[in-house]
Amino acid sequence: MPRANRLLGLPAARRLLLWSGLGAGALALSALATFARGHALMINVSPSLPYWALWLERGRVPERGDIVLFDPPISPLVVRHFGARPKPFGKRVLGVPGDVVTEENRVFAINGTPVATAKRVSRLGEPLALGPTGRLPAGCYFVAGEHPDSFDSRYAAIGWICRPRVLGSGRPVL
């Protein structure tokens, strides 16, 4: 018996159940695709953060204390340490738009509170120029990792991270 005839020969309740299941499956796949456009599981291979897996919410505006995932700016220092096409960086947001970033004796402060100390040289011995200071403009963030070798806003090669580079906010998974 041809396949189409077999379907037509099923009792109405079974056909309804079959079509309902197919419809539910299609809806589930559609919802999953929509969810995947706004979220991703990111694996952290750097010691900058103590987490090895982060859940990314694309497009979410970072807040102070959040982990932000971003595309690093390309500079000779970034290329030497991370390659010509570096993976996204994950750092903690310490300064948000409107905050004032200052630096004295390589100690960076946000609104007068010390938050991070900059090293003089990289782990490969290269001099590290200090990052920018001043009032953080709209859409820009001062970010830093928790590891002493974290490559972040303390250094000119990274600087402040502004919205076009931000992929979204991350939450630790593991």
Helices and strands as residue ranges (DSSP letters): H 3-9, H 12-38, E 39-43, E 53-58, E 67-70, H 76-82, E 89-95, E 100-104, E 107-110, E 113-117, E 134-135, E 140-144, E 161-162, G 163-165, E 166-172
